[in-house]
Amino acid sequence: MKKGKISMEELIRENKAELLKDKEWIEEIEKRIEEKYINQNK
């Protein structure tokens, strides 16, 4: 492997970390939307 080249495993690991952050962010937003919706329908 040449220096400066990122290995496939490294790339996949980084992408998984990013996706996990995105997933947590999306779940947080969904939770807020649900809470807003529930509070409006009381």
Secondary structure, DSSP 8 states (H G I E B T S, - for coil): --TT---HHHHHHHHHHHHHHHHHHHHHHHHHHHHHHHHHT-
